[in-house]
Amino acid sequence: MTNLIAELYSDEYFMREAIIEAEKAFDAGEIPVGAVIVWKNRVIGRAHNLTETLNDPTAHAEMQAITAATNTAGGKYLTECTLYVTLEPCVMCAGACFWAQLGAVVYGADDEKRGYSLAGQNILHPKTRIIKGVLKEQNSALLKSFFRKIRT
């Protein structure tokens, strides 16, 4: 039973939840990035990119998910929470993760053009654990499919 629970609430399980959000963004014509924030194996915030919909360059999936999670949690710190996001956070989103003091950030695809790691690893809170590459191929394929679609 313990193995079943561990498998059910694995990084892959929650990344699939983030991918569901990314697919919503794709369908809405947004860059397909999705995010969920998890506390004690429960999703307390979920979102996808809304920059086009809201005409707001700060409406990234991570920012929206952090807002949802802090509203659910009733506080601004998410030290016991994990952010699952389909694409490596940008510097803005990494800064928001720092201020929210997220316990962990798990991401799928690397962002080779705008990812926070290009600016340095010290952007996230020093206590935040980083796990990268979870369902990387699936996340990358969705992004590539979106950009092929808009370029044709």
Protein Blocks (a to p, Z undefined) as FASTA:
>chain_A
ZZmmmmmmgmklmmmmmmmmmmmmmmnopacddddddeehiafbdcddfklmnopaklcf
klmmmmmmmmmnopabffkbccddfbdcdfklmmmmmmnopabdcdfbdcfklgmklnoj
klpcfklccdehiaklmmmmmmmmmmmmmmZZ
